[in-house]
Amino acid sequence: MADMLRLNDREKELLRNKAVEINKKLISQKREPIKDTELAHIVLQSAIDLVEVSESGKVSIAR
């Protein structure tokens, strides 16, 4: 298994924007901000068990 995950430009921007949004809230609560990479790990760990494959073979995250 690869130790590195490559993100495209759109994914990087979405991750960065979400990190900024979260960090504003954390800072207002006088908490430490998180790094983009920390957020990526949190999202992956939270979503990995929700990944499904449909009858047609489409892979998605269950809501």
PDB file as gemmi writes it, atoms N, CA and C in Angstrom:
CRYST1    1.000    1.000    1.000  90.00  90.00  90.00 P 1                      
ATOM      1  N   MET A   1       0.844  -1.183   0.000  1.00  0.00           N  
ATOM      2  CA  MET A   1       0.000   0.000   0.000  1.00  0.00           C  
ATOM      3  C   MET A   1       0.884   1.239   0.000  1.00  0.00           C  
ATOM      4  N   ALA A   2       0.523   2.215  -0.776  1.00  0.00           N  
ATOM      5  CA  ALA A   2       1.302   3.446  -0.878  1.00  0.00           C  
ATOM      6  C   ALA A   2       1.191   4.266   0.410  1.00  0.00           C  
ATOM      7  N   ASP A   3       2.292   4.903   0.758  1.00  0.00           N  
ATOM      8  CA  ASP A   3       2.305   5.772   1.934  1.00  0.00           C  
ATOM      9  C   ASP A   3       1.919   7.194   1.568  1.00  0.00           C  
ATOM     10  N   MET A   4       1.769   7.466   0.292  1.00  0.00           N  
ATOM     11  CA  MET A   4       1.463   8.816  -0.144  1.00  0.00           C  
ATOM     12  C   MET A   4       0.178   8.801  -0.965  1.00  0.00           C  
ATOM     13  N   LEU A   5      -0.606   9.838  -0.782  1.00  0.00           N  
ATOM     14  CA  LEU A   5      -1.839   9.986  -1.542  1.00  0.00           C  
ATOM     15  C   LEU A   5      -1.737  11.286  -2.327  1.00  0.00           C  
ATOM     16  N   ARG A   6      -1.892  11.213  -3.629  1.00  0.00           N  
ATOM     17  CA  ARG A   6      -1.821  12.412  -4.467  1.00  0.00           C  
ATOM     18  C   ARG A   6      -3.214  12.996  -4.642  1.00  0.00           C  
ATOM     19  N   LEU A   7      -3.309  14.294  -4.426  1.00  0.00           N  
ATOM     20  CA  LEU A   7      -4.568  14.998  -4.612  1.00  0.00           C  
ATOM     21  C   LEU A   7      -4.468  15.884  -5.843  1.00  0.00           C  
ATOM     22  N   ASN A   8      -5.577  16.007  -6.572  1.00  0.00           N  
ATOM     23  CA  ASN A   8      -5.558  16.936  -7.703  1.00  0.00           C  
ATOM     24  C   ASN A   8      -5.773  18.354  -7.167  1.00  0.00           C  
ATOM     25  N   ASP A   9      -5.657  19.337  -8.019  1.00  0.00           N  
ATOM     26  CA  ASP A   9      -5.738  20.733  -7.585  1.00  0.00           C  
ATOM     27  C   ASP A   9      -7.080  21.058  -6.932  1.00  0.00           C  
ATOM     28  N   ARG A  10      -8.153  20.534  -7.470  1.00  0.00           N  
ATOM     29  CA  ARG A  10      -9.482  20.799  -6.897  1.00  0.00           C  
ATOM     30  C   ARG A  10      -9.596  20.208  -5.497  1.00  0.00           C  
ATOM     31  N   GLU A  11      -9.121  18.979  -5.332  1.00  0.00           N  
ATOM     32  CA  GLU A  11      -9.167  18.329  -4.024  1.00  0.00           C  
ATOM     33  C   GLU A  11      -8.327  19.098  -3.004  1.00  0.00           C  
ATOM     34  N   LYS A  12      -7.166  19.559  -3.424  1.00  0.00           N  
ATOM     35  CA  LYS A  12      -6.309  20.354  -2.539  1.00  0.00           C  
ATOM     36  C   LYS A  12      -7.011  21.632  -2.103  1.00  0.00           C  
ATOM     37  N   GLU A  13      -7.660  22.286  -3.042  1.00  0.00           N  
ATOM     38  CA  GLU A  13      -8.359  23.533  -2.733  1.00  0.00           C  
ATOM     39  C   GLU A  13      -9.528  23.284  -1.781  1.00  0.00           C  
ATOM     40  N   LEU A  14     -10.309  22.239  -2.038  1.00  0.00           N  
ATOM     41  CA  LEU A  14     -11.427  21.910  -1.156  1.00  0.00           C  
ATOM     42  C   LEU A  14     -10.945  21.578   0.257  1.00  0.00           C  
ATOM     43  N   LEU A  15      -9.878  20.814   0.350  1.00  0.00           N  
ATOM     44  CA  LEU A  15      -9.318  20.457   1.648  1.00  0.00           C  
ATOM     45  C   LEU A  15      -8.803  21.690   2.379  1.00  0.00           C  
ATOM     46  N   ARG A  16      -8.103  22.536   1.660  1.00  0.00           N  
ATOM     47  CA  ARG A  16      -7.551  23.757   2.253  1.00  0.00           C  
ATOM     48  C   ARG A  16      -8.669  24.678   2.730  1.00  0.00           C  
ATOM     49  N   ASN A  17      -9.699  24.861   1.914  1.00  0.00           N  
ATOM     50  CA  ASN A  17     -10.819  25.722   2.297  1.00  0.00           C  
ATOM     51  C   ASN A  17     -11.532  25.195   3.541  1.00  0.00           C  
ATOM     52  N   LYS A  18     -11.711  23.888   3.612  1.00  0.00           N  
ATOM     53  CA  LYS A  18     -12.371  23.299   4.783  1.00  0.00           C  
ATOM     54  C   LYS A  18     -11.483  23.451   6.018  1.00  0.00           C  
ATOM     55  N   ALA A  19     -10.180  23.293   5.858  1.00  0.00           N  
ATOM     56  CA  ALA A  19      -9.255  23.466   6.979  1.00  0.00           C  
ATOM     57  C   ALA A  19      -9.302  24.902   7.499  1.00  0.00           C  
ATOM     58  N   VAL A  20      -9.362  25.871   6.604  1.00  0.00           N  
ATOM     59  CA  VAL A  20      -9.465  27.275   7.014  1.00  0.00           C  
ATOM     60  C   VAL A  20     -10.757  27.497   7.785  1.00  0.00           C  
ATOM     61  N   GLU A  21     -11.851  26.967   7.276  1.00  0.00           N  
ATOM     62  CA  GLU A  21     -13.158  27.103   7.941  1.00  0.00           C  
ATOM     63  C   GLU A  21     -13.122  26.500   9.353  1.00  0.00           C  
ATOM     64  N   ILE A  22     -12.583  25.305   9.456  1.00  0.00           N  
ATOM     65  CA  ILE A  22     -12.505  24.624  10.750  1.00  0.00           C  
ATOM     66  C   ILE A  22     -11.560  25.354  11.698  1.00  0.00           C  
ATOM     67  N   ASN A  23     -10.433  25.808  11.172  1.00  0.00           N  
ATOM     68  CA  ASN A  23      -9.454  26.480  12.015  1.00  0.00           C  
ATOM     69  C   ASN A  23      -9.968  27.805  12.568  1.00  0.00           C  
ATOM     70  N   LYS A  24     -10.794  28.502  11.810  1.00  0.00           N  
ATOM     71  CA  LYS A  24     -11.402  29.735  12.330  1.00  0.00           C  
ATOM     72  C   LYS A  24     -12.240  29.413  13.559  1.00  0.00           C  
ATOM     73  N   LYS A  25     -13.003  28.330  13.484  1.00  0.00           N  
ATOM     74  CA  LYS A  25     -13.831  27.927  14.622  1.00  0.00           C  
ATOM     75  C   LYS A  25     -12.973  27.478  15.794  1.00  0.00           C  
ATOM     76  N   LEU A  26     -11.938  26.697  15.507  1.00  0.00           N  
ATOM     77  CA  LEU A  26     -11.055  26.236  16.583  1.00  0.00           C  
ATOM     78  C   LEU A  26     -10.371  27.411  17.282  1.00  0.00           C  
ATOM     79  N   ILE A  27      -9.893  28.347  16.506  1.00  0.00           N  
ATOM     80  CA  ILE A  27      -9.209  29.510  17.082  1.00  0.00           C  
ATOM     81  C   ILE A  27     -10.171  30.344  17.918  1.00  0.00           C  
ATOM     82  N   SER A  28     -11.397  30.494  17.446  1.00  0.00           N  
ATOM     83  CA  SER A  28     -12.386  31.258  18.221  1.00  0.00           C  
ATOM     84  C   SER A  28     -12.711  30.559  19.541  1.00  0.00           C  
ATOM     85  N   GLN A  29     -12.489  29.253  19.594  1.00  0.00           N  
ATOM     86  CA  GLN A  29     -12.693  28.472  20.824  1.00  0.00           C  
ATOM     87  C   GLN A  29     -11.402  28.366  21.631  1.00  0.00           C  
ATOM     88  N   LYS A  30     -10.385  29.135  21.184  1.00  0.00           N  
ATOM     89  CA  LYS A  30      -9.067  29.144  21.831  1.00  0.00           C  
ATOM     90  C   LYS A  30      -8.416  27.754  21.832  1.00  0.00           C  
ATOM     91  N   ARG A  31      -8.588  27.052  20.724  1.00  0.00           N  
ATOM     92  CA  ARG A  31      -7.982  25.734  20.537  1.00  0.00           C  
ATOM     93  C   ARG A  31      -6.929  25.819  19.437  1.00  0.00           C  
ATOM     94  N   GLU A  32      -6.088  24.813  19.383  1.00  0.00           N  
ATOM     95  CA  GLU A  32      -5.032  24.753  18.370  1.00  0.00           C  
ATOM     96  C   GLU A  32      -5.625  24.454  16.989  1.00  0.00           C  
ATOM     97  N   PRO A  33      -5.176  25.163  15.967  1.00  0.00           N  
ATOM     98  CA  PRO A  33      -5.621  24.835  14.604  1.00  0.00           C  
ATOM     99  C   PRO A  33      -5.024  23.500  14.161  1.00  0.00           C  
ATOM    100  N   ILE A  34      -5.629  22.912  13.142  1.00  0.00           N  
ATOM    101  CA  ILE A  34      -5.110  21.656  12.594  1.00  0.00           C  
ATOM    102  C   ILE A  34      -4.517  21.908  11.210  1.00  0.00           C  
ATOM    103  N   LYS A  35      -3.626  21.037  10.814  1.00  0.00           N  
ATOM    104  CA  LYS A  35      -3.002  21.121   9.494  1.00  0.00           C  
ATOM    105  C   LYS A  35      -3.922  20.468   8.472  1.00  0.00           C  
ATOM    106  N   ASP A  36      -3.734  20.853   7.225  1.00  0.00           N  
ATOM    107  CA  ASP A  36      -4.506  20.251   6.127  1.00  0.00           C  
ATOM    108  C   ASP A  36      -4.370  18.728   6.139  1.00  0.00           C  
ATOM    109  N   THR A  37      -3.148  18.260   6.379  1.00  0.00           N  
ATOM    110  CA  THR A  37      -2.913  16.810   6.373  1.00  0.00           C  
ATOM    111  C   THR A  37      -3.638  16.120   7.524  1.00  0.00           C  
ATOM    112  N   GLU A  38      -3.730  16.783   8.668  1.00  0.00           N  
ATOM    113  CA  GLU A  38      -4.472  16.216   9.798  1.00  0.00           C  
ATOM    114  C   GLU A  38      -5.949  16.086   9.439  1.00  0.00           C  
ATOM    115  N   LEU A  39      -6.481  17.098   8.777  1.00  0.00           N  
ATOM    116  CA  LEU A  39      -7.876  17.059   8.347  1.00  0.00           C  
ATOM    117  C   LEU A  39      -8.095  15.908   7.361  1.00  0.00           C  
ATOM    118  N   ALA A  40      -7.173  15.728   6.443  1.00  0.00           N  
ATOM    119  CA  ALA A  40      -7.290  14.637   5.469  1.00  0.00           C  
ATOM    120  C   ALA A  40      -7.338  13.292   6.184  1.00  0.00           C  
ATOM    121  N   HIS A  41      -6.517  13.105   7.208  1.00  0.00           N  
ATOM    122  CA  HIS A  41      -6.527  11.858   7.976  1.00  0.00           C  
ATOM    123  C   HIS A  41      -7.854  11.670   8.703  1.00  0.00           C  
ATOM    124  N   ILE A  42      -8.363  12.736   9.296  1.00  0.00           N  
ATOM    125  CA  ILE A  42      -9.646  12.666  10.009  1.00  0.00           C  
ATOM    126  C   ILE A  42     -10.765  12.268   9.057  1.00  0.00           C  
ATOM    127  N   VAL A  43     -10.801  12.909   7.893  1.00  0.00           N  
ATOM    128  CA  VAL A  43     -11.844  12.616   6.903  1.00  0.00           C  
ATOM    129  C   VAL A  43     -11.732  11.167   6.425  1.00  0.00           C  
ATOM    130  N   LEU A  44     -10.537  10.732   6.122  1.00  0.00           N  
ATOM    131  CA  LEU A  44     -10.347   9.367   5.636  1.00  0.00           C  
ATOM    132  C   LEU A  44     -10.752   8.344   6.697  1.00  0.00           C  
ATOM    133  N   GLN A  45     -10.309   8.550   7.932  1.00  0.00           N  
ATOM    134  CA  GLN A  45     -10.649   7.618   9.006  1.00  0.00           C  
ATOM    135  C   GLN A  45     -12.156   7.576   9.257  1.00  0.00           C  
ATOM    136  N   SER A  46     -12.803   8.724   9.161  1.00  0.00           N  
ATOM    137  CA  SER A  46     -14.241   8.794   9.414  1.00  0.00           C  
ATOM    138  C   SER A  46     -15.060   8.179   8.281  1.00  0.00           C  
ATOM    139  N   ALA A  47     -14.586   8.318   7.064  1.00  0.00           N  
ATOM    140  CA  ALA A  47     -15.371   7.905   5.901  1.00  0.00           C  
ATOM    141  C   ALA A  47     -15.091   6.489   5.413  1.00  0.00           C  
ATOM    142  N   ILE A  48     -13.974   5.924   5.785  1.00  0.00           N  
ATOM    143  CA  ILE A  48     -13.564   4.652   5.187  1.00  0.00           C  
ATOM    144  C   ILE A  48     -14.588   3.541   5.410  1.00  0.00           C  
ATOM    145  N   ASP A  49     -15.227   3.510   6.569  1.00  0.00           N  
ATOM    146  CA  ASP A  49     -16.219   2.467   6.842  1.00  0.00           C  
ATOM    147  C   ASP A  49     -17.542   2.710   6.125  1.00  0.00           C  
ATOM    148  N   LEU A  50     -17.716   3.895   5.563  1.00  0.00           N  
ATOM    149  CA  LEU A  50     -18.963   4.232   4.875  1.00  0.00           C  
ATOM    150  C   LEU A  50     -18.905   3.988   3.365  1.00  0.00           C  
ATOM    151  N   VAL A  51     -17.754   3.576   2.861  1.00  0.00           N  
ATOM    152  CA  VAL A  51     -17.597   3.364   1.420  1.00  0.00           C  
ATOM    153  C   VAL A  51     -18.353   2.101   1.006  1.00  0.00           C  
ATOM    154  N   GLU A  52     -19.139   2.258  -0.076  1.00  0.00           N  
ATOM    155  CA  GLU A  52     -19.944   1.150  -0.606  1.00  0.00           C  
ATOM    156  C   GLU A  52     -19.745   1.057  -2.115  1.00  0.00           C  
ATOM    157  N   VAL A  53     -20.114  -0.083  -2.647  1.00  0.00           N  
ATOM    158  CA  VAL A  53     -20.148  -0.249  -4.098  1.00  0.00           C  
ATOM    159  C   VAL A  53     -21.565  -0.668  -4.465  1.00  0.00           C  
ATOM    160  N   SER A  54     -22.113   0.010  -5.477  1.00  0.00           N  
ATOM    161  CA  SER A  54     -23.492  -0.277  -5.889  1.00  0.00           C  
ATOM    162  C   SER A  54     -23.536  -1.476  -6.834  1.00  0.00           C  
ATOM    163  N   GLU A  55     -24.753  -1.884  -7.170  1.00  0.00           N  
ATOM    164  CA  GLU A  55     -24.956  -2.982  -8.126  1.00  0.00           C  
ATOM    165  C   GLU A  55     -24.308  -2.676  -9.473  1.00  0.00           C  
ATOM    166  N   SER A  56     -24.275  -1.376  -9.825  1.00  0.00           N  
ATOM    167  CA  SER A  56     -23.695  -0.977 -11.113  1.00  0.00           C  
ATOM    168  C   SER A  56     -22.179  -0.790 -11.039  1.00  0.00           C  
ATOM    169  N   GLY A  57     -21.613  -0.961  -9.849  1.00  0.00           N  
ATOM    170  CA  GLY A  57     -20.169  -0.836  -9.699  1.00  0.00           C  
ATOM    171  C   GLY A  57     -19.700   0.550  -9.302  1.00  0.00           C  
ATOM    172  N   LYS A  58     -20.638   1.448  -9.004  1.00  0.00           N  
ATOM    173  CA  LYS A  58     -20.267   2.795  -8.586  1.00  0.00           C  
ATOM    174  C   LYS A  58     -19.837   2.777  -7.129  1.00  0.00           C  
ATOM    175  N   VAL A  59     -18.654   3.358  -6.852  1.00  0.00           N  
ATOM    176  CA  VAL A  59     -18.139   3.439  -5.501  1.00  0.00           C  
ATOM    177  C   VAL A  59     -18.513   4.800  -4.931  1.00  0.00           C  
ATOM    178  N   SER A  60     -19.108   4.792  -3.723  1.00  0.00           N  
ATOM    179  CA  SER A  60     -19.535   6.057  -3.111  1.00  0.00           C  
ATOM    180  C   SER A  60     -19.506   5.933  -1.595  1.00  0.00           C  
ATOM    181  N   ILE A  61     -19.708   7.056  -0.930  1.00  0.00           N  
ATOM    182  CA  ILE A  61     -19.794   7.076   0.520  1.00  0.00           C  
ATOM    183  C   ILE A  61     -21.273   7.147   0.879  1.00  0.00           C  
ATOM    184  N   ALA A  62     -21.710   6.196   1.706  1.00  0.00           N  
ATOM    185  CA  ALA A  62     -23.110   6.142   2.133  1.00  0.00           C  
ATOM    186  C   ALA A  62     -23.403   7.335   3.029  1.00  0.00           C  
ATOM    187  N   ARG A  63     -24.603   7.855   2.884  1.00  0.00           N  
ATOM    188  CA  ARG A  63     -24.986   8.999   3.716  1.00  0.00           C  
ATOM    189  C   ARG A  63     -26.020   8.606   4.718  1.00  0.00           C  
TER     190      ARG A  63                                                      
END                                                                             
